[in-house]
Amino acid sequence: MTTVELFPADIYNQKTIRQGHPPDWINRAGGEYDLVVLGGGPAGLVSAMTAAAEGHRVAMTEQRLTGGTCVNFGCTPSKALIRCARAVHDAGRSTEFGFRLDSAPRTNFPAVMERVRRMRSMSSAGDAVQAVEQTGAEVYLGHTRFTAQNVVEVDGRQLRFRKAVIATGSDPLLPQIDGLQPGEYLGVRAGPGLPPSRQRGRSHQRRSEPAPQ
Ligand SMILES: Cc1cc2nc3c(=O)[nH]c(=O)nc-3n(C[C@H](O)[C@H](O)[C@H](O)COP(=O)(O)OP(=O)(O)OC[C@H]3O[C@@H](n4cnc5c(N)ncnc54)[C@H](O)[C@@H]3O)c2cc1C
């Protein structure tokens, strides 16, 4: 089975991994499903949970962290970072808000990023593998691919389905601009505002962006 690593391996990142891709998780043997959902981001989670709540037999697969881009690398981390920036900015407007600081605020960036990781670990609890399982959907962790009509394979398991939802997310397309070389720009997975992350096992790199650092 794939493993997921987040750096640094502090308590918050370990919690995020335990929730989104438990290291001791053992996939079921496979089976027959009314619905198989590929991808455990917001779209996949809603599809799987809604169908399970309606009484359908559902499997949701995720190769990396449940919660997908939003909770792990997008919405939550960026908003946590922006919140810190706003706090510092507001501190710089102290007289306007009726208080006085003896010195200008100084940013401790490692502490900012620790808070980002802490916020993420709290936020990802709602999208955790266990939370999905509690709705009745069965979670499979690993890269998933279609192998035959109405069959996908994940971690060597075959899942047969009546319907499938492909909710594997998207990436920005690198525009064909002369002189724009990989490594000379920052994409959403490589930006300094995102907690660095790496995946061991199958590469998560897609067509248009450099691998996350
Ligand atoms: C920096 C940033 C900030 C953002 N802020 C906001 C915000 O404030 N508000 C907002 O509404 N949106 C925000 N977004 C957008 C939001 O993150 C996306 O719209 C949302 O995550 C899309 O959900 P999704 O389920 O379609 O895809 P994703 O969240 O990308 O999920 C797709 C999942 O599929 C998995 N997957 C892919 N291929 C396979 C495979 N073959 N087998 C198994 N699993 C696979 C991936 O690992 C991933 O977990 C932000 C995005 C970024 C990058």
The ligand as an SDF file (V2000), in Angstrom:
LIG
                    3D

 53 58  0  0  0  0  0  0  0  0999 V2000
   -3.9720   27.2530   -2.5440 C   0  0  0  0  0  0  0  0  0  0  0  0
   -5.4290   26.8990   -2.7500 C   0  0  0  0  0  0  0  0  0  0  0  0
   -6.3980   27.5190   -1.9720 C   0  0  0  0  0  0  0  0  0  0  0  0
   -7.7410   27.2050   -2.1610 C   0  0  0  0  0  0  0  0  0  0  0  0
   -8.6830   27.8500   -1.3780 N   0  0  0  0  0  0  0  0  0  0  0  0
   -9.9920   27.5570   -1.5500 C   0  0  0  0  0  0  0  0  0  0  0  0
  -10.9890   28.1850   -0.7370 C   0  0  0  0  0  0  0  0  0  0  0  0
  -10.6900   29.0020    0.1490 O   0  0  0  0  0  0  0  0  0  0  0  0
  -12.2900   27.8640   -0.9510 N   0  0  0  0  0  0  0  0  0  0  0  0
  -12.6530   26.9590   -1.9150 C   0  0  0  0  0  0  0  0  0  0  0  0
  -13.8510   26.7100   -2.0750 O   0  0  0  0  0  0  0  0  0  0  0  0
  -11.7320   26.3240   -2.6800 N   0  0  0  0  0  0  0  0  0  0  0  0
  -10.4180   26.6110   -2.5300 C   0  0  0  0  0  0  0  0  0  0  0  0
   -9.4930   25.9660   -3.2990 N   0  0  0  0  0  0  0  0  0  0  0  0
   -9.9400   25.0210   -4.3360 C   0  0  0  0  0  0  0  0  0  0  0  0
  -10.2540   23.6540   -3.7390 C   0  0  0  0  0  0  0  0  0  0  0  0
   -9.1060   23.1420   -3.0710 O   0  0  0  0  0  0  0  0  0  0  0  0
  -10.6540   22.7230   -4.8780 C   0  0  0  0  0  0  0  0  0  0  0  0
  -11.7200   23.3020   -5.5870 O   0  0  0  0  0  0  0  0  0  0  0  0
  -11.1070   21.3860   -4.3520 C   0  0  0  0  0  0  0  0  0  0  0  0
  -10.0930   20.7710   -3.5790 O   0  0  0  0  0  0  0  0  0  0  0  0
  -11.4750   20.4750   -5.5310 C   0  0  0  0  0  0  0  0  0  0  0  0
  -11.9600   19.2710   -4.9870 O   0  0  0  0  0  0  0  0  0  0  0  0
  -11.9030   17.9150   -5.8050 P   0  0  0  0  0  0  0  0  0  0  0  0
  -12.4870   16.8770   -4.9260 O   0  0  0  0  0  0  0  0  0  0  0  0
  -12.4780   18.1360   -7.1520 O   0  0  0  0  0  0  0  0  0  0  0  0
  -10.3460   17.6350   -6.0590 O   0  0  0  0  0  0  0  0  0  0  0  0
   -9.1670   17.4240   -5.0150 P   0  0  0  0  0  0  0  0  0  0  0  0
   -9.4130   18.1430   -3.7510 O   0  0  0  0  0  0  0  0  0  0  0  0
   -7.9080   17.7360   -5.7610 O   0  0  0  0  0  0  0  0  0  0  0  0
   -9.2240   15.8740   -4.6970 O   0  0  0  0  0  0  0  0  0  0  0  0
   -8.8720   14.9170   -5.6520 C   0  0  0  0  0  0  0  0  0  0  0  0
   -8.3180   13.7150   -4.9090 C   0  0  0  0  0  0  0  0  0  0  0  0
   -8.1940   12.6330   -5.8230 O   0  0  0  0  0  0  0  0  0  0  0  0
   -7.0300   11.9070   -5.4810 C   0  0  0  0  0  0  0  0  0  0  0  0
   -6.6250   11.1500   -6.6560 N   0  0  0  0  0  0  0  0  0  0  0  0
   -6.1670   11.6120   -7.8370 C   0  0  0  0  0  0  0  0  0  0  0  0
   -5.9390   10.6110   -8.7010 N   0  0  0  0  0  0  0  0  0  0  0  0
   -6.2670    9.4660   -8.0470 C   0  0  0  0  0  0  0  0  0  0  0  0
   -6.2300    8.0850   -8.4060 C   0  0  0  0  0  0  0  0  0  0  0  0
   -5.8730    7.6850   -9.6270 N   0  0  0  0  0  0  0  0  0  0  0  0
   -6.6010    7.1760   -7.4840 N   0  0  0  0  0  0  0  0  0  0  0  0
   -6.9940    7.5550   -6.2370 C   0  0  0  0  0  0  0  0  0  0  0  0
   -7.0450    8.8540   -5.8430 N   0  0  0  0  0  0  0  0  0  0  0  0
   -6.6880    9.7950   -6.7390 C   0  0  0  0  0  0  0  0  0  0  0  0
   -6.0240   12.9700   -5.0830 C   0  0  0  0  0  0  0  0  0  0  0  0
   -4.9960   12.4320   -4.2620 O   0  0  0  0  0  0  0  0  0  0  0  0
   -6.9250   13.9540   -4.3300 C   0  0  0  0  0  0  0  0  0  0  0  0
   -6.9490   13.7030   -2.9350 O   0  0  0  0  0  0  0  0  0  0  0  0
   -8.1220   26.2490   -3.1300 C   0  0  0  0  0  0  0  0  0  0  0  0
   -7.1500   25.5780   -3.8880 C   0  0  0  0  0  0  0  0  0  0  0  0
   -5.8160   25.9010   -3.7010 C   0  0  0  0  0  0  0  0  0  0  0  0
   -4.7650   25.1700   -4.5070 C   0  0  0  0  0  0  0  0  0  0  0  0
  1  2  1  0
  2  3  1  0
  2 52  2  0
  3  4  2  0
  4  5  1  0
  4 50  1  0
  5  6  2  0
  6  7  1  0
  6 13  1  0
  7  8  2  0
  7  9  1  0
  9 10  1  0
 10 11  2  0
 10 12  1  0
 12 13  2  0
 13 14  1  0
 14 15  1  0
 14 50  1  0
 15 16  1  0
 16 17  1  0
 16 18  1  0
 18 19  1  0
 18 20  1  0
 20 21  1  0
 20 22  1  0
 22 23  1  0
 23 24  1  0
 24 25  2  0
 24 26  1  0
 24 27  1  0
 27 28  1  0
 28 29  2  0
 28 30  1  0
 28 31  1  0
 31 32  1  0
 32 33  1  0
 33 34  1  0
 33 48  1  0
 34 35  1  0
 35 36  1  0
 35 46  1  0
 36 37  1  0
 36 45  1  0
 37 38  2  0
 38 39  1  0
 39 40  1  0
 39 45  2  0
 40 41  1  0
 40 42  2  0
 42 43  1  0
 43 44  2  0
 44 45  1  0
 46 47  1  0
 46 48  1  0
 48 49  1  0
 50 51  2  0
 51 52  1  0
 52 53  1  0
M  END
$$$$
